[in-house]
């Protein structure tokens, strides 16, 4: 069975098949650490699954706002025009929590918090916490993950 394991302390995402690591990537989780609450800008822990895969067939570096492509392709010129934009690029894997009271329903609902695994500009560092709550990945790494996993795939987010 395919699954994704995210380790916040190591800043890694592992693709698992029958509990065997197929591939491991460097990621960037929340600058504010881990936490479950709406508005916290923290990465939620616990058992999740991929509720939706968004962006299939779109070009590398496609810009998304509100889970919709804007028609823009990220480049240095666009970055200079919008220096404070939180870039969501290439693909979106929208996560839904499985644990009521921890990451599902009410003020701790990961899906309602719009927690994604998504692409980010290649200029952004990986291996260190810098996001607003989501899991950021290199765009080409995200494409590999996106094409490998099915919707509904389990995603576990832990601290060591």
N, C-alpha and C positions, 0 to 999 in steps of 0.2 A: 504494500500500500504506500502510495506517495504521501509525503508530508513535508512541512517546512518547520524548521526549528530556528528561532531567533534568540541569540544570547546577547543581552544588553551589555553586560560587563565586558564581554569580548568584542562587541560591535561586529558580530558576524551573523550571517544567515546561511543555514545549511539546507540543501535539498536532500531529502531522505527517501530511500526506496527500501521498504521492508527493514527499517531501522539502520540501514547502511548509508553512510554519507556518500552521495554521488558527486556533489560539488559544494564548495563553500565560498561565500562572497563576503567582502567587507561592506558594512552598511553604516548609516548614520541615523541614530535614534534621537529622541528629544533632548534638547539642550537643558531643559528643566528636570530631567530624570524620568523616573517611572511614577505613574499615578493613573488613577482610573476616572477621576471626576471630569465632567463637562467643564470646559473653559480652563482647564489646568495647563494646557500645552505640554502635557506629559505623555509618554508612551505607556499604554496599558499592558499589564501582564496577563498571563493565563492562556486558556484554550480558546482559540478562535477558528474560523474557517473563512475561505475566500467566498464571499457572497456574490461578487460580480467581478468579471474581467472586462475592462473597458479599454478600448483603443485598438482592437485587433485590426491589422492592415494599415494602420496609420504610419507615417514616416517617422524615422528616428528623430528625436527632439521636437516632436509635435507638442505644442503648448495646450494644456487643459486648464479650464476655469470652470468650477461647478460641474466637473466630470464631463465636460463637453469640449471638443477641440475648438480652439479660437480661430483656426485658419493660419496661425502663426507657426513658424519654425524657429526655435531658439537659436540665436547666434549672438556674437559680441555686440553687434549694433542694437539688437532688441534689448539685451541686458543693460546697455548704457542708457537706453530710453526709459527703462523701468527698474532703477537700481534697488528698490525696496520690495519688489515682487517676490513672493514665495513660489518658486517655479515648480510646477508639477508637469513632468515631461514624459513622453514616449508611450507609457502604458500606466494603468491604474489597476491594482488588485485591492478591492474594497473589502475590508475585514469586518466580520460580525462575531461578537463574543458568544461563547457557549455557556458561561457561568453566571447565572442570575445573581445579581447583587455584587458581583465582582467586575464583570465587563459586559453585562447584558441587562437591559431595561433601566428605567429611571435615569438618574444623573450619572450613571457609569456605563452607559451603552456605547460600545466602541463604534458601532455602525452609525448611530445618531451623531457621534463625535466626528464622523468622516475620517476615520483612521484608515490609511492606505499604506500599501507598499507601492512606491512610485519612483520614477526616474527624476534625476536632478542634474543641473549643469555639471559637466565634467570638471569644471574649475572648483567645485565644492569638495572639501576634504571628506574622505571616507575613513572609518575607523575611529571617529570621534563624534560625540553627541552634539548635533547642531540643528536638528529639525524642530518643528513646532508641534511634534507629537507623532507624526507618521514615521515610517521606515523609508529612508531614502537609499536608492541604489544607483550605481552607474547605469546609464541607459542600455548599453549592450548586455550587461549582466541581467538587467531586468527583462530584456527580450528573451534571454535564455530561460529564465524562470517562468515567464508568462507562457511561453510555448510548451514548456514541460508539464506544468501543473494543470489539472482540471478545475473548473468551478466546483466549489464544495470541498476543496482540498484542506485538510487540517493544517493549522498554523499555531504553533506553541511559542509564546513569548515568555522568556525566563530571565532571571538574573542568576549568575553563577551561584 
